[in-house]
């Protein structure tokens, strides 16, 4: 079972007030990682001038994947 499915299963078993707490926490996690994502986008834009247009899409995809990979709990630097 995927993590998403487990979370949904457990969420459905909670009363509405606790479901709201879960939602608040998820929104907090999104908010907390947003500045990191913005910093990645800024760096890409700063460096984009040295690349051709076709290369930028690949760089953005790679940066996005790296960013989300680093957000995984089992990621070790």
ABEGO torsion letter per residue (X at the ends): XBAAAAAAAAAAABBAAAAAAAAAAAAAAAAAAAAAAAAAAAAAAAAAAABBAAAAAAAAAAAAAAAAAAABAABBX
